Amino acid sequence: MVDELQKLKRQFLEYMELERGSSLKTIENYDRYLSRFLGFAKNPKEITDDLVREFRLMLNRQSAGNNRATGATLKKKTQNYYLIALRAFLKYLARRNVTTLSAERVGLAKVPERSLDLISQQELYRLLEAPEGNDIKTFRDRAILRMLFSTGLRVSELCSLTRDIDFSADEISVRGKGGKVRVVFLSDEAKEAVKKYLAKRTDMGEALFVKIGVEKRAGRKEKEKEEEKEGGLARRSIERIVKYYAIKAGISKKVTPHVMRHCFATDLLQNGADLRAVQMLLGHSNISTTQIYTHITDRQLREVHRTFHARRRK
């Protein structure tokens, strides 16, 4: 017999898919987070403050992935993913008039202020220039790097692009988190790189960025293989490409597609772009997410410090 909460969880996930328009990736994550919690309760009335406290203690003491030997535990941010899913589930139950714990009773773990992983402008330039050669793989990789910096796309958004691009418009529409569509813009360098890459393509694949020949397959997970059945590159493949050229460019820091997204945002703000415009370009639903960039790009505060700090000693 299916537990009552298991049945409600399935209905909640269907609600997210059909009525909220959540992506399949989001639904998959919520399913995983909630499945962990449902090991603690069988019906809605069993969900209490004490039960949630036990669940939070379990999360806080859980070893993190491959770091069992070091004693590292789940990061607070990761713990919060489980709690956010639980709160969303409890809100759904309340709308269904199911008697259970109020979502407001589930607090989130306090996380340290987020810091940005950035590379310098010189390092960024070396990275963009790292692909050297005239073969199709080099042309593809150069286009990938240029696109990431020109558009600020998430790696999943880059993977979903098709080759149906109108170069005369200098812009493309992408579907981001929550199925929201936004417009991103191509720099002249990115547009030229993509044009040259597509001119080398002889296949009829729909995806913009595809595998070239027999590329390295060692360590590829089944999920990655499944993603690439469509012909387009999987996100892990894009991450490996960025990492490869970062090492080739002599950059000692860890460089990922998301680091390039950070570079895109900070470059705009450092050159005077409006925070609200950057929010729209990044596809952030809440401007508070974009505000993390202001800590390192606020020119006005830097100018105040330079002008007035230790002025009397001068």
Backbone bond lengths (Angstrom), bond angles and torsions (degrees), N, CA, C in turn:
res aa  C-N    CA-C-N  psi(-1)  N-CA   C-N-CA  omega(-1)  CA-C   N-CA-C  phi
1 M - - - 1.469 - - 1.533 109.88 -
2 V 1.302 116.35 131.49 1.453 121.05 -178.53 1.530 109.60 -73.15
3 D 1.350 116.11 130.86 1.464 119.84 177.26 1.517 109.49 -60.57
4 E 1.336 115.94 149.89 1.465 120.58 -178.65 1.514 111.46 -59.15
5 L 1.345 116.30 -42.20 1.465 119.12 -178.54 1.528 111.56 -67.57
6 Q 1.301 118.09 -34.27 1.469 120.52 177.46 1.524 110.52 -62.21
7 K 1.327 115.73 -41.39 1.458 120.66 178.56 1.524 110.66 -65.21
8 L 1.336 116.35 -43.47 1.469 120.50 179.29 1.521 111.04 -66.61
9 K 1.328 116.69 -35.42 1.468 119.75 177.79 1.521 110.37 -62.64
10 R 1.334 116.89 -43.94 1.465 120.35 179.03 1.527 110.89 -61.44
11 Q 1.334 116.21 -41.43 1.462 120.27 178.74 1.532 110.84 -66.28
12 F 1.323 116.46 -37.26 1.467 120.93 178.31 1.533 110.71 -64.10
13 L 1.328 117.33 -43.56 1.464 120.93 179.72 1.524 111.17 -66.06
14 E 1.325 116.31 -36.84 1.468 120.02 175.81 1.522 110.73 -65.81
15 Y 1.327 116.14 -37.55 1.475 121.36 176.95 1.528 110.31 -62.81
16 M 1.328 116.94 -42.99 1.465 121.01 179.19 1.524 111.06 -62.18
17 E 1.330 115.77 -39.97 1.462 120.04 -177.78 1.515 112.39 -72.17
18 L 1.333 116.62 -46.85 1.457 120.74 -172.03 1.523 113.75 -86.04
19 E 1.336 117.24 -40.04 1.463 120.01 -174.56 1.518 113.59 -100.35
20 R 1.314 116.57 -34.85 1.467 118.91 179.44 1.517 111.85 -90.62
21 G 1.323 117.90 -15.72 1.460 120.64 179.32 1.508 113.91 69.90
22 S 1.342 117.40 25.60 1.466 120.78 179.96 1.522 110.20 -66.80
23 S 1.325 115.47 150.12 1.462 120.02 179.54 1.525 109.82 -71.20
24 L 1.326 115.88 158.73 1.460 120.62 179.06 1.522 110.94 -63.26
25 K 1.327 117.23 -31.17 1.461 121.07 177.72 1.525 110.36 -65.69
26 T 1.344 116.84 -43.05 1.463 120.81 178.19 1.525 110.40 -62.79
27 I 1.322 116.65 -43.78 1.469 121.04 -179.96 1.523 110.36 -63.56
28 E 1.312 116.55 -40.01 1.468 121.20 178.41 1.534 110.19 -61.97
29 N 1.332 116.37 -42.81 1.471 120.28 179.64 1.526 111.09 -65.92
30 Y 1.339 116.77 -45.47 1.459 120.47 179.90 1.532 110.76 -61.97
31 D 1.300 116.50 -38.54 1.460 120.41 177.59 1.531 110.16 -59.59
32 R 1.324 115.92 -44.92 1.467 120.36 -179.87 1.523 111.70 -65.35
33 Y 1.338 116.91 -44.47 1.466 120.18 -179.17 1.530 111.20 -63.82
34 L 1.336 116.33 -45.40 1.461 120.08 -176.84 1.527 111.54 -70.82
35 S 1.317 117.58 -32.96 1.463 120.54 179.54 1.528 110.17 -61.01
36 R 1.332 116.59 -36.95 1.464 119.92 176.61 1.522 110.82 -62.89
37 F 1.319 116.22 -43.22 1.468 119.63 -178.32 1.522 111.62 -68.73
38 L 1.323 117.54 -36.79 1.462 120.53 -175.42 1.521 112.31 -70.17
39 G 1.315 116.78 -5.57 1.456 119.68 170.79 1.528 111.21 -73.23
40 F 1.344 116.36 -12.15 1.458 122.05 -178.74 1.529 112.52 -98.16
41 A 1.335 117.96 -16.81 1.470 120.26 -175.31 1.522 110.34 -146.62
42 K 1.339 115.72 151.13 1.460 121.73 179.87 1.529 112.41 -111.24
43 N 1.326 117.11 -25.53 1.467 120.09 178.60 1.525 109.83 -140.21
44 P 1.330 118.97 159.47 1.470 122.50 -173.71 1.525 114.49 -57.16
45 K 1.337 117.70 -32.71 1.462 120.01 -176.71 1.528 112.34 -71.08
46 E 1.321 116.62 -17.60 1.468 120.08 178.41 1.526 112.51 -78.27
47 I 1.342 117.06 -12.75 1.467 120.45 -178.62 1.528 108.31 -79.64
48 T 1.313 116.10 108.65 1.465 122.47 -178.09 1.524 109.63 -128.75
49 D 1.335 115.19 173.37 1.469 120.09 175.69 1.526 110.64 -57.45
50 D 1.332 116.37 -42.78 1.470 120.31 -177.93 1.523 111.31 -65.66
51 L 1.339 116.56 -38.74 1.460 120.07 179.78 1.526 110.74 -65.58
52 V 1.334 116.67 -43.98 1.466 121.09 178.30 1.527 109.82 -62.39
53 R 1.331 116.20 -38.20 1.475 120.23 178.21 1.531 110.40 -62.43
54 E 1.342 117.49 -41.91 1.462 120.80 177.26 1.525 110.64 -62.15
55 F 1.315 115.89 -41.31 1.469 120.92 179.53 1.525 110.78 -63.08
56 R 1.326 115.95 -42.00 1.468 119.79 -179.65 1.523 111.19 -67.42
57 L 1.322 116.92 -37.04 1.469 120.21 176.74 1.523 110.39 -63.55
58 M 1.344 116.32 -40.60 1.453 120.22 178.28 1.523 110.70 -61.62
59 L 1.334 116.78 -45.29 1.465 120.72 179.18 1.520 111.07 -62.51
60 N 1.319 116.23 -42.38 1.464 120.85 -176.03 1.526 112.59 -67.61
61 R 1.338 116.20 -25.92 1.461 120.49 -177.59 1.524 112.83 -100.71
62 Q 1.322 115.97 -1.97 1.460 120.21 -176.45 1.519 111.33 -73.76
63 S 1.317 116.05 137.52 1.465 120.15 176.12 1.517 109.54 -68.16
64 A 1.307 115.25 144.89 1.467 120.68 -176.46 1.514 110.99 -93.77
65 G 1.324 116.22 107.71 1.464 122.38 171.34 1.509 114.40 48.69
66 N 1.328 114.99 -119.41 1.466 120.81 -176.81 1.517 113.01 -88.99
67 N 1.356 116.80 10.90 1.468 119.94 -175.00 1.525 113.25 -100.04
68 R 1.340 117.24 23.32 1.460 120.24 -177.66 1.527 111.46 -60.25
69 A 1.336 115.95 -37.87 1.464 119.73 -177.33 1.521 111.89 -65.01
70 T 1.319 117.04 -31.39 1.468 120.92 -178.13 1.520 112.24 -87.16
71 G 1.333 117.30 -9.64 1.468 119.67 -179.21 1.513 113.18 81.48
72 A 1.338 117.84 7.31 1.461 120.46 -179.79 1.528 110.25 -68.85
73 T 1.326 116.07 141.26 1.465 121.51 -179.93 1.523 109.97 -112.69
74 L 1.336 115.87 174.16 1.463 120.81 -179.32 1.524 110.78 -57.81
75 K 1.306 116.07 136.01 1.458 120.13 176.06 1.529 109.50 -65.72
76 K 1.331 115.29 152.15 1.466 119.93 179.52 1.523 111.07 -57.83
77 K 1.326 116.36 -37.64 1.459 120.24 179.99 1.521 110.65 -62.20
78 T 1.347 117.04 -40.76 1.460 121.30 178.70 1.524 110.67 -67.73
79 Q 1.331 116.79 -40.85 1.461 120.32 176.53 1.529 110.65 -57.76
80 N 1.317 115.97 -38.69 1.465 120.14 -178.30 1.526 112.41 -66.05
81 Y 1.336 117.89 -28.40 1.462 119.68 176.64 1.535 110.35 -58.72
82 Y 1.344 115.95 -42.33 1.468 120.88 178.29 1.530 110.29 -63.93
83 L 1.326 116.42 -42.76 1.462 120.66 -176.25 1.529 111.35 -71.13
84 I 1.322 117.48 -35.94 1.471 121.04 177.57 1.523 109.84 -64.98
85 A 1.338 116.85 -41.20 1.465 120.36 177.41 1.525 110.32 -63.47
86 L 1.333 116.30 -41.14 1.461 120.03 179.26 1.523 111.21 -64.24
87 R 1.308 117.37 -41.74 1.472 120.53 179.30 1.528 110.98 -63.42
88 A 1.323 116.28 -42.34 1.467 119.62 178.32 1.527 110.76 -61.96
89 F 1.315 116.50 -39.68 1.470 121.77 178.82 1.530 110.85 -64.82
90 L 1.342 116.73 -43.36 1.463 120.79 -179.74 1.538 111.12 -66.38
91 K 1.325 116.87 -36.16 1.473 119.84 176.93 1.533 110.08 -64.80
92 Y 1.326 115.82 -39.09 1.460 120.04 177.25 1.528 110.43 -62.56
93 L 1.324 117.07 -43.72 1.465 121.15 179.39 1.532 110.75 -62.47
94 A 1.332 116.40 -38.20 1.470 119.96 178.73 1.526 110.54 -63.25
95 R 1.347 116.58 -40.54 1.469 119.77 178.31 1.530 111.38 -65.83
96 R 1.325 115.68 -27.04 1.467 120.77 177.46 1.536 111.43 -85.90
97 N 1.340 116.55 3.70 1.470 122.48 -177.90 1.527 112.50 60.03
98 V 1.327 115.25 33.72 1.458 120.85 175.38 1.523 108.33 -89.12
99 T 1.306 117.48 127.30 1.465 121.99 -178.21 1.520 110.07 -73.64
100 T 1.318 115.61 117.19 1.460 121.46 -179.77 1.526 108.72 -163.73
101 L 1.323 117.33 -172.95 1.468 122.07 -179.34 1.529 110.16 -69.64
102 S 1.340 116.62 141.88 1.457 120.60 177.14 1.530 110.07 -69.34
103 A 1.318 116.07 140.40 1.470 120.62 179.50 1.518 111.58 -60.03
104 E 1.341 117.11 -30.64 1.471 121.17 -178.79 1.523 112.11 -65.96
105 R 1.335 117.34 -15.36 1.468 121.12 -179.87 1.530 111.66 -79.84
106 V 1.329 116.28 -11.52 1.468 120.58 -178.91 1.525 108.72 -97.16
107 G 1.320 116.28 103.60 1.466 120.48 178.50 1.511 111.02 -87.01
108 L 1.309 115.47 161.11 1.464 120.92 178.49 1.518 110.31 -98.51
109 A 1.309 115.51 152.51 1.459 120.53 177.08 1.534 109.40 -70.16
110 K 1.303 116.15 142.39 1.463 120.20 178.17 1.517 108.88 -75.19
111 V 1.319 115.68 126.88 1.465 120.05 -178.45 1.524 109.49 -110.91
112 P 1.332 116.48 146.99 1.469 118.62 177.12 1.510 110.52 -65.44
113 E 1.326 116.26 153.56 1.466 119.98 179.94 1.518 109.93 -57.69
114 R 1.310 114.43 133.21 1.456 120.31 -175.39 1.521 111.65 -67.96
115 S 1.319 115.65 136.86 1.460 120.31 176.23 1.525 108.52 -109.37
116 L 1.311 116.06 153.96 1.463 121.10 -177.21 1.522 111.09 -98.42
117 D 1.323 114.89 138.37 1.457 120.56 171.54 1.525 106.55 -92.24
118 L 1.322 116.16 113.78 1.460 119.91 -177.00 1.519 110.66 -128.99
119 I 1.300 115.41 157.29 1.457 121.07 170.71 1.525 106.99 -118.26
120 S 1.313 116.29 157.77 1.462 120.56 -178.07 1.523 110.31 -72.56
121 Q 1.340 115.78 166.69 1.459 120.08 178.44 1.523 110.82 -62.34
122 Q 1.337 116.22 -36.56 1.463 119.65 179.07 1.527 110.72 -65.88
123 E 1.345 116.05 -41.17 1.457 120.25 178.59 1.530 110.92 -66.41
124 L 1.329 115.97 -39.93 1.461 120.30 178.24 1.530 110.36 -61.94
125 Y 1.323 117.23 -43.69 1.466 121.08 179.78 1.527 110.08 -61.58
126 R 1.340 116.94 -43.64 1.466 120.49 179.71 1.535 110.74 -63.63
127 L 1.331 116.17 -37.91 1.462 120.46 179.15 1.527 110.84 -64.17
128 L 1.327 116.82 -46.07 1.466 120.56 -178.61 1.528 112.26 -64.85
129 E 1.331 115.99 -28.59 1.468 120.71 -178.58 1.527 112.25 -93.47
130 A 1.336 117.95 -1.66 1.469 121.12 -173.68 1.529 114.13 -65.11
131 P 1.346 120.63 -38.99 1.473 118.93 178.90 1.523 110.76 -67.04
132 E 1.325 117.09 116.00 1.458 121.61 -178.43 1.527 109.74 -123.03
133 G 1.306 115.92 131.69 1.459 120.46 179.58 1.512 111.00 138.02
134 N 1.335 115.63 173.26 1.465 121.16 -178.01 1.523 112.54 -120.22
135 D 1.331 116.98 13.76 1.463 119.60 177.91 1.530 109.51 -84.77
136 I 1.315 116.50 163.96 1.463 120.86 -173.63 1.538 112.18 -64.52
137 K 1.343 117.63 -34.80 1.464 120.06 179.41 1.529 110.52 -64.06
138 T 1.325 117.01 -42.82 1.467 120.33 178.03 1.519 110.54 -64.44
139 F 1.334 116.65 -41.88 1.463 120.28 177.63 1.530 110.78 -61.12
140 R 1.338 116.01 -41.42 1.468 119.49 178.71 1.523 111.32 -63.69
141 D 1.332 116.68 -47.27 1.465 120.44 -176.62 1.527 111.58 -65.54
142 R 1.354 115.86 -37.08 1.457 119.63 176.98 1.534 109.81 -63.98
143 A 1.323 116.57 -40.37 1.467 120.99 178.86 1.528 111.14 -65.50
144 I 1.326 117.18 -39.01 1.468 121.17 178.77 1.523 110.62 -61.36
145 L 1.317 116.80 -48.40 1.471 120.62 -179.02 1.526 111.11 -63.55
146 R 1.331 116.31 -43.29 1.472 120.30 179.75 1.529 111.30 -64.83
147 M 1.317 116.99 -39.13 1.457 121.19 -179.91 1.525 110.89 -66.34
148 L 1.317 116.75 -43.31 1.465 120.24 -179.74 1.522 110.80 -59.38
149 F 1.335 117.21 -44.80 1.462 119.46 -177.81 1.522 111.97 -76.62
150 S 1.317 118.04 -31.79 1.474 121.28 -178.24 1.522 112.20 -72.93
151 T 1.341 116.99 -34.75 1.461 120.41 -171.06 1.519 114.97 -108.73
152 G 1.337 117.92 -23.53 1.462 119.93 -175.43 1.518 112.18 71.07
153 L 1.313 117.77 22.61 1.468 121.50 -177.83 1.527 111.71 -66.60
154 R 1.329 115.56 146.41 1.456 120.48 167.27 1.528 106.86 -68.80
155 V 1.339 116.42 154.21 1.461 119.58 -176.72 1.526 110.75 -62.35
156 S 1.334 118.14 -35.83 1.467 120.40 178.61 1.527 110.96 -65.59
157 E 1.339 116.47 -34.52 1.464 120.78 178.80 1.522 110.47 -70.02
158 L 1.330 116.20 -38.35 1.462 120.33 178.04 1.531 110.03 -63.70
159 C 1.332 116.54 -41.71 1.466 120.88 -179.39 1.523 111.95 -63.52
160 S 1.330 116.95 -28.43 1.465 120.32 -175.51 1.524 113.54 -85.92
161 L 1.340 117.97 -4.12 1.467 120.65 -178.52 1.526 111.29 -67.43
162 T 1.321 115.04 145.77 1.462 120.71 174.74 1.534 109.13 -108.99
163 R 1.304 116.01 167.74 1.469 120.11 -177.80 1.529 112.29 -79.16
164 D 1.319 116.80 0.70 1.467 121.19 179.83 1.527 109.38 -82.01
165 I 1.329 115.88 77.88 1.462 122.21 -176.95 1.526 109.55 -115.83
166 D 1.324 115.88 131.60 1.466 121.34 176.54 1.526 107.86 -91.80
167 F 1.329 116.17 98.49 1.462 119.77 -175.52 1.520 112.94 -69.70
168 S 1.307 118.03 -18.63 1.461 119.91 179.28 1.526 111.19 -72.53
169 A 1.325 116.69 -20.32 1.472 120.32 -177.24 1.518 112.76 -90.05
170 D 1.336 117.76 -17.63 1.469 122.16 -178.86 1.521 113.11 59.36
171 E 1.313 118.34 22.17 1.463 120.88 -178.81 1.517 109.22 -151.57
172 I 1.332 115.36 155.62 1.457 120.90 176.25 1.521 109.13 -139.15
173 S 1.315 115.82 150.53 1.457 121.27 176.80 1.524 108.68 -96.54
174 V 1.335 116.72 135.13 1.458 121.26 179.11 1.526 108.88 -127.89
175 R 1.319 114.60 150.09 1.461 120.44 175.87 1.511 107.95 -102.48
176 G 1.341 116.25 114.85 1.449 121.14 -175.67 1.508 113.15 -100.75
177 K 1.325 115.86 -151.28 1.458 121.72 -178.46 1.525 110.66 -60.30
178 G 1.329 114.97 141.87 1.456 119.64 179.49 1.511 113.96 68.52
179 G 1.341 116.31 14.63 1.456 119.70 179.12 1.511 114.36 74.40
180 K 1.348 117.09 11.52 1.464 120.25 -178.27 1.521 110.71 -78.13
181 V 1.333 115.15 134.97 1.466 121.00 179.93 1.520 110.10 -97.08
182 R 1.327 116.59 135.76 1.462 120.57 174.92 1.522 109.05 -140.63
183 V 1.304 115.25 166.01 1.466 121.29 179.89 1.522 109.03 -103.94
184 V 1.324 116.65 133.76 1.464 121.72 172.33 1.524 107.66 -121.56
185 F 1.324 115.62 159.67 1.460 120.38 -171.28 1.522 111.44 -119.32
186 L 1.329 114.79 146.31 1.453 121.45 -179.06 1.524 110.73 -99.35
187 S 1.321 116.01 130.43 1.462 119.73 172.46 1.527 108.20 -73.70
188 D 1.326 116.50 164.17 1.464 119.75 178.44 1.527 110.74 -59.25
189 E 1.360 115.91 -38.70 1.461 120.28 -178.90 1.522 111.51 -65.67
190 A 1.342 115.95 -42.45 1.462 119.82 179.72 1.523 110.70 -66.38
191 K 1.323 115.99 -43.16 1.460 120.43 -179.42 1.528 110.96 -61.80
192 E 1.310 116.63 -43.93 1.459 120.93 179.93 1.530 111.08 -64.61
193 A 1.350 116.34 -40.80 1.466 120.76 -179.56 1.525 110.88 -64.34
194 V 1.330 116.90 -42.51 1.465 120.72 179.82 1.526 110.71 -67.62
195 K 1.329 117.25 -40.41 1.470 121.49 178.57 1.529 110.72 -58.88
196 K 1.326 116.81 -47.23 1.460 121.24 -178.69 1.525 110.77 -63.97
197 Y 1.320 115.78 -39.10 1.473 120.06 179.46 1.527 110.48 -65.50
198 L 1.329 116.91 -46.46 1.460 120.42 -178.60 1.532 111.58 -65.86
199 A 1.331 116.22 -32.02 1.464 119.85 178.41 1.529 111.20 -65.27
200 K 1.332 116.96 -24.51 1.461 122.19 179.46 1.528 112.19 -85.18
201 R 1.328 116.37 -17.77 1.468 120.62 -176.44 1.520 110.51 -70.32
202 T 1.327 115.80 137.44 1.463 120.38 175.83 1.531 111.47 -119.25
203 D 1.337 116.08 -7.66 1.467 119.48 -179.60 1.525 109.76 -83.04
204 M 1.316 115.79 172.12 1.462 121.59 -179.64 1.529 111.37 -109.63
205 G 1.339 117.30 14.64 1.455 121.19 -178.97 1.511 112.04 -60.17
206 E 1.331 115.75 147.85 1.462 120.78 -177.53 1.524 112.57 -82.23
207 A 1.332 117.10 -32.42 1.464 120.90 -176.57 1.522 110.44 -63.86
208 L 1.324 116.24 147.84 1.467 120.16 179.50 1.523 110.98 -71.50
209 F 1.324 116.56 -47.52 1.470 119.97 -178.17 1.527 109.48 -111.21
210 V 1.327 115.70 118.53 1.458 121.41 -173.51 1.526 110.47 -123.92
211 K 1.341 114.99 165.90 1.462 120.86 174.95 1.525 109.21 -66.94
212 I 1.319 115.71 145.70 1.455 121.23 178.63 1.523 108.03 -114.06
213 G 1.324 116.50 113.45 1.451 119.89 179.23 1.525 111.27 62.02
214 V 1.331 115.79 -144.84 1.468 121.69 178.33 1.523 107.14 -101.69
215 E 1.309 115.38 96.63 1.464 119.43 -179.92 1.513 109.81 -87.50
216 K 1.338 115.83 162.76 1.461 122.20 -176.00 1.524 110.63 -54.36
217 R 1.345 116.18 130.43 1.455 120.63 -176.40 1.525 112.65 -115.17
218 A 1.313 118.38 -3.87 1.464 121.03 -176.02 1.520 111.07 -57.29
219 G 1.336 114.92 132.82 1.460 119.85 174.91 1.510 114.63 77.41
220 R 1.317 117.75 6.52 1.469 119.06 -179.28 1.516 110.30 -73.40
221 K 1.315 115.90 134.04 1.455 121.18 179.17 1.528 109.98 -82.79
222 E 1.341 114.41 159.56 1.461 119.74 -179.72 1.521 111.51 -58.25
223 K 1.352 115.89 -37.92 1.460 119.64 -178.68 1.524 110.68 -63.20
224 E 1.318 115.24 -39.16 1.469 119.96 179.77 1.525 110.40 -66.31
225 K 1.334 116.17 -40.84 1.460 120.01 178.11 1.531 110.12 -62.06
226 E 1.338 115.20 -40.15 1.464 120.21 -179.88 1.519 110.24 -63.17
227 E 1.364 116.55 -42.81 1.465 121.08 -179.70 1.518 110.88 -61.45
228 E 1.329 117.40 -35.85 1.458 120.94 -174.51 1.526 112.95 -87.96
229 K 1.346 117.32 -0.69 1.457 119.84 175.01 1.522 110.96 -61.65
230 E 1.346 115.16 -29.66 1.462 120.43 -179.51 1.521 111.55 -72.09
231 G 1.342 116.61 -12.53 1.451 120.23 -179.76 1.513 113.75 105.32
232 G 1.350 117.07 -25.46 1.453 120.69 179.66 1.510 111.49 -82.71
233 L 1.330 116.50 158.35 1.458 120.85 179.05 1.525 111.09 -70.78
234 A 1.331 116.75 143.49 1.459 122.55 174.21 1.526 108.99 -80.90
235 R 1.328 116.61 162.02 1.462 120.14 -177.09 1.526 111.64 -61.03
236 R 1.355 117.59 -35.81 1.459 119.65 179.72 1.521 110.74 -65.39
237 S 1.315 117.06 -32.54 1.467 120.36 177.90 1.529 110.08 -66.43
238 I 1.330 116.56 -41.83 1.469 120.35 177.18 1.522 109.88 -63.25
239 E 1.320 116.72 -42.04 1.469 120.38 -179.96 1.523 110.80 -62.33
240 R 1.337 116.72 -39.87 1.464 119.64 179.04 1.527 111.39 -66.61
241 I 1.330 116.35 -37.84 1.468 120.21 178.92 1.528 110.33 -62.29
242 V 1.331 117.35 -46.48 1.467 121.27 179.44 1.528 110.30 -62.31
243 K 1.311 115.98 -44.06 1.475 120.28 179.86 1.526 111.15 -61.64
244 Y 1.322 116.69 -42.82 1.468 121.28 -178.93 1.524 111.08 -58.98
245 Y 1.338 116.51 -47.60 1.463 119.13 -176.45 1.526 111.96 -75.36
246 A 1.326 117.26 -25.82 1.471 119.60 174.95 1.525 109.73 -65.32
247 I 1.327 116.34 -42.93 1.470 120.49 177.43 1.519 109.97 -65.35
248 K 1.318 115.94 -42.62 1.471 120.51 179.01 1.525 111.01 -61.63
249 A 1.344 116.86 -33.84 1.467 121.22 -179.69 1.520 112.24 -81.18
250 G 1.339 117.16 0.73 1.458 120.73 177.58 1.514 113.83 76.80
251 I 1.330 117.28 28.08 1.469 121.48 179.92 1.527 107.92 -94.81
252 S 1.315 116.63 119.66 1.462 120.96 -175.69 1.522 112.66 -81.04
253 K 1.344 117.59 -20.63 1.467 120.54 -179.62 1.528 110.15 -75.31
254 K 1.329 115.31 159.82 1.457 120.18 174.98 1.526 108.69 -75.02
255 V 1.309 116.81 121.39 1.467 121.37 -178.22 1.524 108.70 -116.13
256 T 1.322 116.14 127.21 1.459 123.38 -179.59 1.527 108.66 -128.12
257 P 1.338 117.63 169.52 1.471 119.11 174.17 1.528 111.96 -57.59
258 H 1.338 117.43 -31.67 1.461 119.52 -179.75 1.534 111.02 -71.44
259 V 1.315 117.42 -30.56 1.469 120.27 174.79 1.528 109.29 -63.13
260 M 1.321 116.83 -38.30 1.464 120.20 178.31 1.524 111.03 -68.44
261 R 1.330 116.69 -31.48 1.471 120.98 174.34 1.533 109.76 -65.03
262 H 1.337 116.23 -40.12 1.461 119.97 174.97 1.528 110.76 -61.95
263 C 1.330 116.23 -42.75 1.467 120.80 -179.93 1.524 110.51 -61.45
264 F 1.326 116.58 -40.88 1.465 121.97 178.16 1.534 110.07 -58.35
265 A 1.337 116.82 -48.19 1.474 120.86 -177.04 1.519 111.85 -67.25
266 T 1.321 117.20 -45.42 1.459 119.49 -178.00 1.523 111.78 -68.30
267 D 1.335 116.41 -33.86 1.466 120.06 177.42 1.528 110.03 -61.61
268 L 1.332 116.99 -43.60 1.468 120.93 179.04 1.529 111.14 -63.09
269 L 1.328 116.18 -47.21 1.469 120.12 -176.53 1.524 111.66 -68.05
270 Q 1.317 117.02 -39.17 1.464 120.38 179.18 1.517 112.02 -65.22
271 N 1.326 116.15 -22.95 1.467 119.94 179.29 1.526 112.29 -100.14
272 G 1.347 116.30 15.68 1.460 120.42 170.46 1.508 116.79 97.97
273 A 1.345 118.46 8.24 1.465 119.74 -179.85 1.523 111.28 -67.23
274 D 1.334 115.86 151.19 1.459 122.31 178.40 1.528 109.61 -76.77
275 L 1.346 116.14 139.43 1.456 120.88 -177.48 1.523 111.80 -59.15
276 R 1.331 117.26 -38.97 1.454 121.16 -179.04 1.536 110.79 -64.65
277 A 1.334 116.00 -38.08 1.466 119.66 178.43 1.526 110.79 -66.15
278 V 1.334 116.26 -40.44 1.467 120.41 178.32 1.522 110.04 -64.33
279 Q 1.335 116.81 -37.95 1.460 121.10 176.20 1.527 110.60 -56.71
280 M 1.329 116.25 -45.60 1.459 120.92 -178.93 1.530 111.01 -66.02
281 L 1.330 116.70 -41.21 1.456 120.49 -178.65 1.527 111.95 -67.13
282 L 1.335 116.62 -33.73 1.460 120.78 179.42 1.531 112.36 -81.03
283 G 1.328 116.41 -19.78 1.454 119.76 -178.03 1.508 113.10 79.65
284 H 1.355 116.84 27.13 1.467 120.55 176.53 1.523 109.69 -78.13
285 S 1.316 117.85 130.33 1.468 120.73 178.83 1.525 111.10 -75.91
286 N 1.326 117.13 -25.26 1.464 121.63 -178.63 1.517 109.13 -125.08
287 I 1.312 116.96 131.33 1.477 120.11 -177.10 1.519 111.98 -66.95
288 S 1.337 117.70 -20.83 1.467 119.92 178.69 1.531 110.35 -62.19
289 T 1.335 116.91 -28.41 1.466 120.69 176.65 1.521 110.40 -67.85
290 T 1.319 116.40 -36.83 1.468 121.18 -179.00 1.521 111.47 -75.36
291 Q 1.321 117.23 -26.41 1.460 121.20 -174.07 1.519 113.56 -65.85
292 I 1.318 117.59 -14.16 1.459 119.39 177.00 1.522 111.01 -58.02
293 Y 1.332 116.35 -30.18 1.463 120.42 -177.04 1.522 113.01 -73.74
294 T 1.327 117.55 -20.54 1.461 119.41 -176.23 1.518 111.97 -70.08
295 H 1.335 118.53 -20.78 1.462 120.56 -178.42 1.520 112.12 -64.58
296 I 1.312 116.57 -25.42 1.467 118.66 -177.52 1.523 112.62 -116.28
297 T 1.317 117.39 1.22 1.463 118.99 -176.36 1.522 113.40 -124.33
298 D 1.310 118.43 9.07 1.455 119.87 -176.90 1.528 109.94 -79.17
299 R 1.305 115.17 93.33 1.467 120.83 -176.83 1.513 112.16 -64.07
300 Q 1.330 115.55 -35.46 1.456 118.99 -176.64 1.521 110.51 -63.13
301 L 1.326 117.09 -45.06 1.462 119.62 179.31 1.527 110.82 -65.12
302 R 1.331 116.19 -37.40 1.460 118.91 178.54 1.526 110.30 -63.21
303 E 1.336 115.86 -38.99 1.461 121.08 179.86 1.532 110.68 -67.71
304 V 1.346 116.63 -39.78 1.477 120.91 177.49 1.523 109.67 -61.05
305 H 1.329 116.38 -45.14 1.461 120.56 -179.80 1.527 110.70 -61.82
306 R 1.332 116.44 -45.05 1.461 120.55 -178.03 1.529 111.33 -64.77
307 T 1.342 115.93 -35.81 1.464 120.31 -175.81 1.522 112.82 -79.30
308 F 1.333 116.61 -40.36 1.454 119.32 -168.86 1.531 115.75 -109.45
309 H 1.323 118.79 -18.20 1.462 119.26 -178.10 1.533 110.97 -67.32
310 A 1.328 115.20 129.55 1.489 122.66 178.05 1.526 111.65 59.13
311 R 1.341 117.76 26.65 1.445 121.22 -177.47 1.515 112.47 -61.81
312 R 1.349 116.43 -38.94 1.457 120.42 -176.37 1.531 111.05 -67.91
313 R 1.321 117.44 -29.87 1.463 120.10 179.91 1.505 111.21 -71.68
314 K 1.339 116.04 -22.12 1.462 118.85 178.46 1.517 110.52 -73.21
